[in-house]
Every structure is written in structure tokens, then in C-alpha cells.
Amino acid sequence: MPDDAELLTPFARRVFLDTFLADNDPGAIDAYVGEAFTPEKQRAEIAFERGVCLLAFVENTLAAWALLRETKPVPPNCSVAAERPMQLDRFYVDHAWHGRGVAIALMNAAKNHTTAVNADALWLTTWERNARAIRFYEREGFVLVGETTFVLGDEVQRDVVMCAPITPAPPTV
């Protein structure tokens, strides 16, 4: 819901900073967060017609957020073997909830949605130095299928592209 933008903006900023600030230039991080995580940007992402926003709450507190998109193209030179891939564009889990099952529950919801819309693969990008996330994705069935870049300030960083096959829902009769 577009109204969730006010809730997502501070959440996304906090999780992004908690995850990436220690390993990056603070000025570049501040500039990115200031541009990428505004209520207007969050509202536009949530309202994207061919996507879905999933929120996970624990004890009435936002604990995690996933954003899936049906139409975003796979980066060039990536071997996603799918006719109808869906991108897991954002997958943010508050650090307080790491290791407590929230990420698994949210990933299950993302995979269920992907199945429901008859996509046959779920793909994502993550920073090559985000080892915790990569290990989680591997446990969830994702494999490395390529790489792409992410520009943060003046630095061009390497992101890995990972993909998990999804079995589409059987046709209803």
C-alpha cells in the first residue's frame, strides 16, 4: 500500500546503514540513502503495477521488507534460465531479527507470490561482500548466475546475481 511509504522510509534507511555503512564511504552512503529512501521513492516502488511489497511484522513492529518485480530485466551476461523470471528487488531484515526465522518466513512469502503469478524463477542482486546475505540465499536455493555493478558515490562495486528456480502453480481447472 502506498501509505506504507512513511513506515518503510526510516526502516529502509536504518537497515541499509546497518548493513553497509561500516564497509563504505560515509558520504557516499549518506548521499545514496538520502536519494533512494524517501517517502516519494518508497511510494513509487510500492505502487509499481507489476510488483508486490511484502512486510513482516513481529509484535507490531516492522521486522522485514521484500519488494518483488515482475518486469525488471535480468542484467546482461547472466544465465537466468527462465521464461518468466521475477526479481527480488529488495530484501531487508532488521538486524535485531537476524537468525530468528523472520528472513525465512519472508523468503517463503516471496517464493509463494512468485509461484502464484506463474513466474518460473526468482532472481536478485547483492553486494559481493555481503557474505551473510549470500549464505542465506544459497541456503534458500539460490545459485550464482552472473554479476553486475552498483555505483555508490565514486565507487563501482561488484554485485553478484543469484537465481532460484520456482515451480509455477498448476493450472486451475
PyRosetta script that sets phi, psi and omega in degrees:
from pyrosetta import init, pose_from_sequence

init()
pose = pose_from_sequence("MPDDAELLTPFARRVFLDTFLADNDPGAIDAYVGEAFTPEKQRAEIAFERGVCLLAFVENTLAAWALLRETKPVPPNCSVAAERPMQLDRFYVDHAWHGRGVAIALMNAAKNHTTAVNADALWLTTWERNARAIRFYEREGFVLVGETTFVLGDEVQRDVVMCAPITPAPPTV")
pose.set_psi(1, 136.3)
pose.set_omega(1, 178.9)
pose.set_phi(2, -56.1)
pose.set_psi(2, -27.9)
pose.set_omega(2, 178.8)
pose.set_phi(3, -64.7)
pose.set_psi(3, -20.1)
pose.set_omega(3, 179.5)
pose.set_phi(4, -71.9)
pose.set_psi(4, -9.7)
pose.set_omega(4, -178.4)
pose.set_phi(5, -58.8)
pose.set_psi(5, -38.3)
pose.set_omega(5, 179.8)
pose.set_phi(6, -66.0)
pose.set_psi(6, -31.5)
pose.set_omega(6, 177.5)
pose.set_phi(7, -78.8)
pose.set_psi(7, -40.6)
pose.set_omega(7, -176.3)
pose.set_phi(8, -71.4)
pose.set_psi(8, -33.6)
pose.set_omega(8, -174.6)
pose.set_phi(9, -57.3)
pose.set_psi(9, -57.2)
pose.set_omega(9, 179.6)
pose.set_phi(10, -66.9)
pose.set_psi(10, -32.7)
pose.set_omega(10, 178.1)
pose.set_phi(11, -62.5)
pose.set_psi(11, -51.2)
pose.set_omega(11, -178.5)
pose.set_phi(12, -62.3)
pose.set_psi(12, -42.2)
pose.set_omega(12, 177.5)
pose.set_phi(13, -58.6)
pose.set_psi(13, -48.9)
pose.set_omega(13, -177.0)
pose.set_phi(14, -62.5)
pose.set_psi(14, -47.0)
pose.set_omega(14, -178.1)
pose.set_phi(15, -66.7)
pose.set_psi(15, -40.8)
pose.set_omega(15, 178.4)
pose.set_phi(16, -61.9)
pose.set_psi(16, -46.0)
pose.set_omega(16, 178.7)
pose.set_phi(17, -63.2)
pose.set_psi(17, -45.1)
pose.set_omega(17, 179.1)
pose.set_phi(18, -60.1)
pose.set_psi(18, -34.6)
pose.set_omega(18, -175.8)
pose.set_phi(19, -82.5)
pose.set_psi(19, -39.8)
pose.set_omega(19, -167.4)
pose.set_phi(20, -117.6)
pose.set_psi(20, -13.6)
pose.set_omega(20, -173.9)
pose.set_phi(21, -62.1)
pose.set_psi(21, -42.6)
pose.set_omega(21, -174.9)
pose.set_phi(22, -62.1)
pose.set_psi(22, -25.5)
pose.set_omega(22, -175.2)
pose.set_phi(23, -108.6)
pose.set_psi(23, 12.2)
pose.set_omega(23, -176.4)
pose.set_phi(24, -140.2)
pose.set_psi(24, 167.3)
pose.set_omega(24, 177.5)
pose.set_phi(25, -65.9)
pose.set_psi(25, 121.6)
pose.set_omega(25, -177.8)
pose.set_phi(26, -56.7)
pose.set_psi(26, -37.1)
pose.set_omega(26, 178.9)
pose.set_phi(27, -65.1)
pose.set_psi(27, -41.8)
pose.set_omega(27, 178.8)
pose.set_phi(28, -66.7)
pose.set_psi(28, -40.5)
pose.set_omega(28, 178.5)
pose.set_phi(29, -63.7)
pose.set_psi(29, -47.1)
pose.set_omega(29, 179.8)
pose.set_phi(30, -59.2)
pose.set_psi(30, -42.3)
pose.set_omega(30, 180.0)
pose.set_phi(31, -64.7)
pose.set_psi(31, -43.5)
pose.set_omega(31, -180.0)
pose.set_phi(32, -63.8)
pose.set_psi(32, -48.1)
pose.set_omega(32, -178.8)
pose.set_phi(33, -61.8)
pose.set_psi(33, -40.4)
pose.set_omega(33, 179.0)
pose.set_phi(34, -63.6)
pose.set_psi(34, -29.3)
pose.set_omega(34, 179.8)
pose.set_phi(35, -91.2)
pose.set_psi(35, -42.1)
pose.set_omega(35, -171.6)
pose.set_phi(36, -81.3)
pose.set_psi(36, -27.4)
pose.set_omega(36, -173.1)
pose.set_phi(37, -121.0)
pose.set_psi(37, 74.7)
pose.set_omega(37, 173.8)
pose.set_phi(38, -117.5)
pose.set_psi(38, 158.0)
pose.set_omega(38, 177.3)
pose.set_phi(39, -56.0)
pose.set_psi(39, -37.2)
pose.set_omega(39, -180.0)
pose.set_phi(40, -64.6)
pose.set_psi(40, -45.1)
pose.set_omega(40, 179.0)
pose.set_phi(41, -64.9)
pose.set_psi(41, -43.6)
pose.set_omega(41, -179.5)
pose.set_phi(42, -63.9)
pose.set_psi(42, -40.7)
pose.set_omega(42, 178.8)
pose.set_phi(43, -60.6)
pose.set_psi(43, -42.9)
pose.set_omega(43, 179.9)
pose.set_phi(44, -66.3)
pose.set_psi(44, -41.1)
pose.set_omega(44, 178.9)
pose.set_phi(45, -63.7)
pose.set_psi(45, -43.5)
pose.set_omega(45, -178.4)
pose.set_phi(46, -66.6)
pose.set_psi(46, -36.7)
pose.set_omega(46, -175.7)
pose.set_phi(47, -81.1)
pose.set_psi(47, -3.3)
pose.set_omega(47, -178.9)
pose.set_phi(48, -54.6)
pose.set_psi(48, 121.9)
pose.set_omega(48, -171.9)
pose.set_phi(49, -59.4)
pose.set_psi(49, -34.6)
pose.set_omega(49, -175.4)
pose.set_phi(50, -106.1)
pose.set_psi(50, 40.2)
pose.set_omega(50, 179.7)
pose.set_phi(51, -148.4)
pose.set_psi(51, 178.4)
pose.set_omega(51, 178.2)
pose.set_phi(52, -146.3)
pose.set_psi(52, 144.3)
pose.set_omega(52, 177.5)
pose.set_phi(53, -109.5)
pose.set_psi(53, 125.0)
pose.set_omega(53, 179.1)
pose.set_phi(54, -113.3)
pose.set_psi(54, 129.9)
pose.set_omega(54, 179.1)
pose.set_phi(55, -117.9)
pose.set_psi(55, 138.3)
pose.set_omega(55, 177.0)
pose.set_phi(56, -115.5)
pose.set_psi(56, 123.2)
pose.set_omega(56, 179.1)
pose.set_phi(57, -111.3)
pose.set_psi(57, 142.2)
pose.set_omega(57, 172.5)
pose.set_phi(58, -129.3)
pose.set_psi(58, 123.6)
pose.set_omega(58, -179.3)
pose.set_phi(59, 51.6)
pose.set_psi(59, 45.7)
pose.set_omega(59, 178.3)
pose.set_phi(60, 63.9)
pose.set_psi(60, 18.6)
pose.set_omega(60, 178.2)
pose.set_phi(61, -119.1)
pose.set_psi(61, 134.1)
pose.set_omega(61, 177.4)
pose.set_phi(62, -63.8)
pose.set_psi(62, 121.4)
pose.set_omega(62, -177.8)
pose.set_phi(63, -110.2)
pose.set_psi(63, -25.5)
pose.set_omega(63, -177.5)
pose.set_phi(64, -161.2)
pose.set_psi(64, 159.6)
pose.set_omega(64, -176.1)
pose.set_phi(65, -147.2)
pose.set_psi(65, 134.4)
pose.set_omega(65, 173.9)
pose.set_phi(66, -128.8)
pose.set_psi(66, 143.3)
pose.set_omega(66, 176.9)
pose.set_phi(67, -127.4)
pose.set_psi(67, 120.7)
pose.set_omega(67, -179.7)
pose.set_phi(68, -112.8)
pose.set_psi(68, 144.2)
pose.set_omega(68, 179.4)
pose.set_phi(69, -132.5)
pose.set_psi(69, 131.6)
pose.set_omega(69, -179.7)
pose.set_phi(70, -80.7)
pose.set_psi(70, -26.7)
pose.set_omega(70, -167.3)
pose.set_phi(71, -111.3)
pose.set_psi(71, -1.4)
pose.set_omega(71, -179.0)
pose.set_phi(72, -69.5)
pose.set_psi(72, 131.6)
pose.set_omega(72, -177.7)
pose.set_phi(73, -73.8)
pose.set_psi(73, 149.8)
pose.set_omega(73, 175.4)
pose.set_phi(74, -71.3)
pose.set_psi(74, 139.5)
pose.set_omega(74, 179.2)
pose.set_phi(75, -57.7)
pose.set_psi(75, 150.8)
pose.set_omega(75, 178.5)
pose.set_phi(76, -60.3)
pose.set_psi(76, 156.7)
pose.set_omega(76, 177.9)
pose.set_phi(77, 64.0)
pose.set_psi(77, 24.9)
pose.set_omega(77, 175.7)
pose.set_phi(78, -114.1)
pose.set_psi(78, 139.4)
pose.set_omega(78, -174.8)
pose.set_phi(79, -100.1)
pose.set_psi(79, 65.7)
pose.set_omega(79, 174.9)
pose.set_phi(80, -85.9)
pose.set_psi(80, 108.9)
pose.set_omega(80, -178.1)
pose.set_phi(81, -88.6)
pose.set_psi(81, 82.0)
pose.set_omega(81, -178.2)
pose.set_phi(82, -154.0)
pose.set_psi(82, 147.9)
pose.set_omega(82, 175.8)
pose.set_phi(83, -89.2)
pose.set_psi(83, -30.7)
pose.set_omega(83, -176.7)
pose.set_phi(84, -132.8)
pose.set_psi(84, 67.4)
pose.set_omega(84, -179.2)
pose.set_phi(85, -75.1)
pose.set_psi(85, 152.2)
pose.set_omega(85, 175.0)
pose.set_phi(86, -122.7)
pose.set_psi(86, 139.4)
pose.set_omega(86, 179.7)
pose.set_phi(87, -94.7)
pose.set_psi(87, 133.8)
pose.set_omega(87, 167.7)
pose.set_phi(88, -90.1)
pose.set_psi(88, 91.4)
pose.set_omega(88, -170.0)
pose.set_phi(89, -74.6)
pose.set_psi(89, -37.3)
pose.set_omega(89, 176.7)
pose.set_phi(90, -138.2)
pose.set_psi(90, 141.1)
pose.set_omega(90, 175.8)
pose.set_phi(91, -147.9)
pose.set_psi(91, 93.7)
pose.set_omega(91, -173.6)
pose.set_phi(92, -116.3)
pose.set_psi(92, 127.3)
pose.set_omega(92, 177.1)
pose.set_phi(93, -122.3)
pose.set_psi(93, 125.8)
pose.set_omega(93, 176.8)
pose.set_phi(94, -56.2)
pose.set_psi(94, 134.1)
pose.set_omega(94, -176.5)
pose.set_phi(95, -57.9)
pose.set_psi(95, -28.2)
pose.set_omega(95, 177.8)
pose.set_phi(96, -62.9)
pose.set_psi(96, -20.0)
pose.set_omega(96, -176.5)
pose.set_phi(97, -107.4)
pose.set_psi(97, 5.9)
pose.set_omega(97, 176.5)
pose.set_phi(98, -62.1)
pose.set_psi(98, 138.6)
pose.set_omega(98, 176.0)
pose.set_phi(99, 74.4)
pose.set_psi(99, 13.8)
pose.set_omega(99, -176.2)
pose.set_phi(100, -119.1)
pose.set_psi(100, 14.1)
pose.set_omega(100, 174.6)
pose.set_phi(101, 91.4)
pose.set_psi(101, -7.1)
pose.set_omega(101, -178.0)
pose.set_phi(102, -66.7)
pose.set_psi(102, -44.2)
pose.set_omega(102, -179.3)
pose.set_phi(103, -62.7)
pose.set_psi(103, -41.3)
pose.set_omega(103, 179.4)
pose.set_phi(104, -63.4)
pose.set_psi(104, -44.1)
pose.set_omega(104, 179.5)
pose.set_phi(105, -62.7)
pose.set_psi(105, -42.6)
pose.set_omega(105, 179.7)
pose.set_phi(106, -67.7)
pose.set_psi(106, -39.9)
pose.set_omega(106, 178.1)
pose.set_phi(107, -63.7)
pose.set_psi(107, -40.1)
pose.set_omega(107, 176.4)
pose.set_phi(108, -60.2)
pose.set_psi(108, -42.1)
pose.set_omega(108, 177.8)
pose.set_phi(109, -63.6)
pose.set_psi(109, -39.9)
pose.set_omega(109, 178.4)
pose.set_phi(110, -64.3)
pose.set_psi(110, -44.0)
pose.set_omega(110, 178.8)
pose.set_phi(111, -66.2)
pose.set_psi(111, -38.8)
pose.set_omega(111, 177.8)
pose.set_phi(112, -62.5)
pose.set_psi(112, -42.0)
pose.set_omega(112, 178.0)
pose.set_phi(113, -64.4)
pose.set_psi(113, -42.5)
pose.set_omega(113, 179.9)
pose.set_phi(114, -59.7)
pose.set_psi(114, -42.5)
pose.set_omega(114, 176.7)
pose.set_phi(115, -63.5)
pose.set_psi(115, -44.0)
pose.set_omega(115, -175.9)
pose.set_phi(116, -62.5)
pose.set_psi(116, -30.6)
pose.set_omega(116, -179.9)
pose.set_phi(117, -95.8)
pose.set_psi(117, 11.9)
pose.set_omega(117, 176.7)
pose.set_phi(118, 62.7)
pose.set_psi(118, 29.2)
pose.set_omega(118, 170.1)
pose.set_phi(119, -76.9)
pose.set_psi(119, 152.8)
pose.set_omega(119, -177.2)
pose.set_phi(120, -113.2)
pose.set_psi(120, 6.2)
pose.set_omega(120, 174.8)
pose.set_phi(121, -160.2)
pose.set_psi(121, 151.6)
pose.set_omega(121, 175.3)
pose.set_phi(122, -121.7)
pose.set_psi(122, 122.8)
pose.set_omega(122, -178.5)
pose.set_phi(123, -125.3)
pose.set_psi(123, 159.5)
pose.set_omega(123, -177.2)
pose.set_phi(124, -154.5)
pose.set_psi(124, 166.6)
pose.set_omega(124, 170.3)
pose.set_phi(125, -122.9)
pose.set_psi(125, 147.7)
pose.set_omega(125, 174.5)
pose.set_phi(126, -150.8)
pose.set_psi(126, 152.9)
pose.set_omega(126, -179.1)
pose.set_phi(127, -61.8)
pose.set_psi(127, 134.9)
pose.set_omega(127, -178.3)
pose.set_phi(128, -58.4)
pose.set_psi(128, -22.0)
pose.set_omega(128, -179.3)
pose.set_phi(129, -93.9)
pose.set_psi(129, 3.9)
pose.set_omega(129, 178.5)
pose.set_phi(130, -90.6)
pose.set_psi(130, 69.3)
pose.set_omega(130, -172.5)
pose.set_phi(131, -59.7)
pose.set_psi(131, -39.3)
pose.set_omega(131, -179.3)
pose.set_phi(132, -61.4)
pose.set_psi(132, -45.8)
pose.set_omega(132, 180.0)
pose.set_phi(133, -64.7)
pose.set_psi(133, -43.1)
pose.set_omega(133, -179.3)
pose.set_phi(134, -61.0)
pose.set_psi(134, -44.3)
pose.set_omega(134, 177.9)
pose.set_phi(135, -60.6)
pose.set_psi(135, -42.5)
pose.set_omega(135, 178.4)
pose.set_phi(136, -60.9)
pose.set_psi(136, -48.5)
pose.set_omega(136, -178.8)
pose.set_phi(137, -61.7)
pose.set_psi(137, -40.2)
pose.set_omega(137, 177.6)
pose.set_phi(138, -61.7)
pose.set_psi(138, -42.3)
pose.set_omega(138, 177.3)
pose.set_phi(139, -62.9)
pose.set_psi(139, -26.7)
pose.set_omega(139, -179.4)
pose.set_phi(140, -89.9)
pose.set_psi(140, 9.5)
pose.set_omega(140, 174.4)
pose.set_phi(141, 95.6)
pose.set_psi(141, 5.7)
pose.set_omega(141, 179.0)
pose.set_phi(142, -83.4)
pose.set_psi(142, 143.9)
pose.set_omega(142, 176.1)
pose.set_phi(143, -126.8)
pose.set_psi(143, 154.4)
pose.set_omega(143, 178.5)
pose.set_phi(144, -68.9)
pose.set_psi(144, 127.5)
pose.set_omega(144, -179.8)
pose.set_phi(145, -127.1)
pose.set_psi(145, 1.7)
pose.set_omega(145, 179.6)
pose.set_phi(146, 162.3)
pose.set_psi(146, -164.9)
pose.set_omega(146, 178.9)
pose.set_phi(147, -148.2)
pose.set_psi(147, 162.0)
pose.set_omega(147, 177.2)
pose.set_phi(148, -149.5)
pose.set_psi(148, -175.2)
pose.set_omega(148, -179.9)
pose.set_phi(149, -120.5)
pose.set_psi(149, 158.6)
pose.set_omega(149, 176.3)
pose.set_phi(150, -137.3)
pose.set_psi(150, 125.9)
pose.set_omega(150, -178.7)
pose.set_phi(151, -96.4)
pose.set_psi(151, 123.7)
pose.set_omega(151, 177.6)
pose.set_phi(152, -125.6)
pose.set_psi(152, 104.3)
pose.set_omega(152, -175.0)
pose.set_phi(153, 65.6)
pose.set_psi(153, -124.3)
pose.set_omega(153, 179.1)
pose.set_phi(154, -94.0)
pose.set_psi(154, 0.0)
pose.set_omega(154, -175.3)
pose.set_phi(155, -100.9)
pose.set_psi(155, 132.4)
pose.set_omega(155, 174.0)
pose.set_phi(156, -98.3)
pose.set_psi(156, 115.3)
pose.set_omega(156, -177.6)
pose.set_phi(157, -103.0)
pose.set_psi(157, 155.6)
pose.set_omega(157, 178.6)
pose.set_phi(158, -95.0)
pose.set_psi(158, 125.3)
pose.set_omega(158, 172.0)
pose.set_phi(159, -107.7)
pose.set_psi(159, 143.9)
pose.set_omega(159, 172.9)
pose.set_phi(160, -92.7)
pose.set_psi(160, 148.9)
pose.set_omega(160, 175.8)
pose.set_phi(161, -107.7)
pose.set_psi(161, 128.7)
pose.set_omega(161, -179.0)
pose.set_phi(162, -125.6)
pose.set_psi(162, 152.2)
pose.set_omega(162, -177.0)
pose.set_phi(163, -143.6)
pose.set_psi(163, 144.4)
pose.set_omega(163, 174.2)
pose.set_phi(164, -125.5)
pose.set_psi(164, 133.0)
pose.set_omega(164, 175.5)
pose.set_phi(165, -70.2)
pose.set_psi(165, 147.4)
pose.set_omega(165, 178.2)
pose.set_phi(166, -126.5)
pose.set_psi(166, 135.0)
pose.set_omega(166, 175.7)
pose.set_phi(167, -87.7)
pose.set_psi(167, 114.7)
pose.set_omega(167, -179.1)
pose.set_phi(168, -60.4)
pose.set_psi(168, 154.4)
pose.set_omega(168, 177.9)
pose.set_phi(169, -64.2)
pose.set_psi(169, 143.0)
pose.set_omega(169, 177.5)
pose.set_phi(170, -65.6)
pose.set_psi(170, 149.1)
pose.set_omega(170, -179.9)
pose.set_phi(171, -63.6)
pose.set_psi(171, 143.1)
pose.set_omega(171, 177.1)
pose.set_phi(172, -86.3)
pose.set_psi(172, 143.2)
pose.set_omega(172, -177.2)
pose.set_phi(173, -102.8)
pose.dump_pdb("model.pdb")
